[in-house]
């Protein structure tokens, strides 16, 4: 992708800012530089009361100075026109918690992230991956059911928002099929307020 280097640079800047937040909260943590571990869904290892937790940081860096009420969980994407499983149900991922970083606001007059000092404020929502998948299954949204919806979207090319019976599209979520990206991802788009309400997420930082 043409913006890959730019995206990577912004992720590194955000990581530095996030590290300052973790340090201020006096949380024992270690950022993971190893690419293989990052591919397993581990950006940070946090240790609380002797227990280690594997954190995958997911940031809305393409929506700077915006506070979206939703976050997308990847079901599938295309690589060289070949179907690939997304990270939500990928069994090679070892993630315990997703840290969803939203509401990334830069200081007044800044619209491009060039330094961690540019950041004014962010939100972090912590999502327990196991609890999320268990909840989805409990409302009849198993991996198999969601991949059926995924297949239906791709077969019928229903780009954009796809309402499904299991979720209220205005209060809970829907399936979103993105046309404008080369990978054409199909995502489960869920409202952050819904994730907190059902007890699979907590506001970690605001």
Secondary structure, 3 states (H helix, E strand, C coil): CCCHHHHHHHHHHHHHHHHHHHHHCCCEEEECCCHHHHHCCCCEEEEECCEEEEEEEEECHHHCCCCCCEEEEEEEEEECCEEEECCCCCCCCCCCEEEEEEEEEECCCCCCCCCHHHEEEEEEEEEEHHHHHHHHHHCCCCHHHHHHHHHHHHHHCCCEEECCCCCCCCCCEEEEECCCCCCCCEEEEEEHHHHHHCCCEEEEEC
